[in-house]
Amino acid sequence: MGCGGLCRGRWGIETMVTLNHSNIHLEIQKYLKEIDAIDFPERRGNNIEYMLSLKRGKILKGPYPHVSIFESSNRIFSDIVILFGIRQILLNPQIGTIRLPFDQYEVKLGAENGFDIEAEKGDAKLIGEAFNVARSFFPDKKRKMKAKLANENNYDYRILIFNADAVPDPDYYRKISTKSMIYLPVDWQIGISEIAFIK
């Protein structure tokens, strides 16, 4: 573990970041600035042609410049859940009855393999996954991610971070959290508004 900042993967797709109290707001601000740099294509042609350009055309800027707007949006919204989820933990490590002991977290943005989140302090170890989905897709996504985490035995903590609007009652998930499966719903829209006031 250990990158200390944004470290692009071999193809510029996967990014590893070490997040802690001293850099979390700066890293989020950097990421949001990358998103602001995206130039969206002008609408041309009929609806089908425009939809195809969103699905296939590369955007050339932002965190994922070599993929389509459609694919980039999926990755960006997952990354945002990771970044604001870790911020939430660093500001308040208490989730339900569980208090996380970690000072920093290794996260993979745009990851397709391995785990999105890892942390280690002394003998304590954590792994986690994060996602941003519509409410209708939440049960299936939760089931798959829980199964993925449950297959790993050498960790004390497992965490699922997801967008709060994917569930009707976010507090319910915090309350049922255990060390072996922590649920952290994240209201990233509130997080973005809070970040705007941090210099």
C-alpha positions in Angstrom: 0.0 0.0 0.0 1.1 3.5 -0.4 0.9 6.0 -3.3 0.6 9.3 -1.4 -1.5 11.0 -4.1 -3.0 10.3 -7.5 -1.1 7.5 -9.3 -2.4 6.6 -12.7 -2.4 3.0 -13.7 -0.7 1.7 -16.8 -3.5 2.6 -19.1 -4.7 5.7 -17.3 -7.8 3.8 -16.1 -7.1 2.7 -12.6 -6.0 5.3 -10.0 -4.6 4.5 -6.6 -4.9 7.1 -3.9 -3.9 7.2 -0.2 -6.5 9.2 1.7 -6.1 10.6 5.2 -7.0 13.6 7.3 -4.4 15.8 5.8 -5.2 15.3 2.1 -8.8 14.1 1.8 -10.3 17.6 0.9 -7.5 18.4 -1.5 -7.8 15.1 -3.3 -11.6 15.6 -3.7 -11.1 19.1 -4.9 -8.6 17.9 -7.5 -11.0 15.2 -8.7 -13.9 17.6 -9.0 -11.7 20.0 -11.0 -10.9 17.2 -13.4 -14.6 16.6 -13.9 -15.2 20.4 -14.5 -12.6 20.2 -17.3 -14.7 17.8 -19.4 -16.0 19.3 -22.6 -19.3 17.7 -23.5 -20.0 17.3 -27.2 -22.5 19.5 -28.9 -25.7 17.9 -29.8 -25.8 16.9 -33.5 -28.0 14.7 -35.7 -31.1 13.0 -34.6 -31.8 11.5 -31.2 -30.3 8.1 -32.1 -27.1 9.6 -33.5 -26.7 11.8 -30.4 -27.3 8.9 -28.0 -24.7 6.9 -29.9 -22.2 9.7 -29.5 -22.7 9.7 -25.8 -22.4 5.9 -25.6 -19.4 5.5 -27.9 -17.6 8.8 -28.4 -14.5 9.5 -26.3 -14.5 12.7 -24.2 -10.7 13.2 -24.2 -10.7 15.0 -20.8 -11.5 14.4 -17.2 -10.5 11.4 -15.0 -11.3 8.9 -17.8 -10.4 10.7 -21.1 -10.3 7.6 -23.3 -13.7 6.2 -22.7 -17.2 7.4 -23.7 -19.3 9.8 -21.6 -21.6 6.9 -20.7 -18.7 4.8 -19.4 -17.0 7.8 -17.8 -20.1 8.8 -16.0 -20.5 5.3 -14.4 -16.9 5.4 -13.2 -17.0 8.9 -12.0 -20.1 8.4 -9.9 -18.6 5.3 -8.3 -15.4 7.3 -7.6 -17.4 10.1 -6.0 -19.1 7.6 -3.6 -15.6 6.3 -2.7 -14.1 9.7 -2.1 -17.0 11.1 -0.1 -17.4 7.8 1.8 -13.8 7.9 3.0 -14.2 11.6 3.9 -17.2 10.7 6.0 -15.2 8.0 7.8 -12.2 10.3 8.4 -14.5 13.0 9.8 -16.5 10.5 11.9 -15.2 6.9 12.1 -18.3 5.7 14.0 -20.7 3.8 11.8 -23.6 2.4 13.9 -22.0 0.6 16.8 -18.7 0.1 14.9 -15.8 2.5 15.3 -13.1 2.1 12.6 -9.5 2.5 13.9 -7.7 3.4 10.7 -5.8 6.6 10.0 -5.7 6.3 6.3 -7.3 4.3 3.4 -5.9 3.1 0.1 -8.5 3.4 -2.6 -8.6 2.4 -6.2 -10.6 4.7 -8.5 -11.8 3.1 -11.7 -10.8 -0.4 -10.4 -12.0 -3.4 -12.3 -10.0 -6.0 -10.2 -9.2 -6.3 -6.5 -11.0 -4.2 -3.9 -11.9 -0.6 -4.1 -10.8 0.1 -0.5 -8.2 -1.3 1.8 -6.8 -0.1 5.2 -4.4 -1.5 7.8 -3.4 -0.5 11.3 -1.4 -2.8 13.5 -3.1 -6.2 13.2 -6.4 -4.7 12.0 -7.3 -5.0 8.3 -10.2 -3.7 6.2 -11.4 -4.3 2.7 -14.3 -2.7 1.0 -16.3 -2.1 -2.2 -18.2 1.0 -3.3 -20.9 1.7 -5.9 -23.4 4.2 -7.1 -26.6 2.7 -8.4 -30.3 3.4 -9.0 -32.6 2.1 -6.2 -33.9 -0.7 -8.5 -30.4 -2.1 -9.0 -29.4 -1.9 -5.3 -30.5 -5.4 -4.0 -28.6 -7.2 -6.8 -25.5 -5.1 -6.5 -25.4 -5.4 -2.7 -25.7 -9.2 -3.0 -22.8 -9.4 -5.4 -20.5 -7.1 -3.5 -21.3 -8.9 -0.2 -20.5 -12.2 -1.7 -17.2 -10.8 -3.0 -16.2 -9.5 0.4 -17.4 -12.6 2.2 -14.9 -14.8 0.2 -12.0 -13.0 2.0 -11.1 -14.4 5.4 -8.0 -12.5 6.4 -9.7 -9.2 7.2 -11.3 -7.9 10.4 -13.5 -5.3 8.8 -15.6 -5.4 5.5 -17.4 -2.3 4.3 -19.9 -1.5 1.5 -20.1 2.2 0.6 -23.0 3.3 -1.6 -25.1 6.3 -2.6 -27.7 7.1 0.1 -30.5 7.6 -2.3 -30.2 3.9 -3.4 -32.2 2.9 -0.3 -35.3 4.3 1.4 -33.8 4.3 4.9 -30.0 4.9 5.0 -30.0 4.9 8.8 -31.3 1.3 8.8 -28.1 0.1 7.1 -25.9 2.0 9.6 -27.7 0.4 12.5 -27.4 -3.2 11.2 -23.6 -2.9 10.5 -21.2 -5.4 12.1 -17.5 -5.6 11.8 -17.9 -8.3 9.2 -20.2 -6.2 7.1 -20.4 -2.4 7.6 -22.8 -0.4 5.5 -22.1 3.2 4.8 -24.7 5.2 2.8 -23.2 8.4 1.4 -25.0 11.6 0.5 -22.4 12.8 -1.9 -24.4 15.8 -3.1 -24.3 17.3 0.4 -20.6 16.4 0.5 -20.0 18.4 -2.7 -21.8 21.5 -1.3 -19.7 21.2 1.9 -16.4 20.9 -0.1 -17.3 24.1 -2.0 -16.8 26.1 1.2 -13.4 24.6 2.1 -10.4 26.6 0.9 
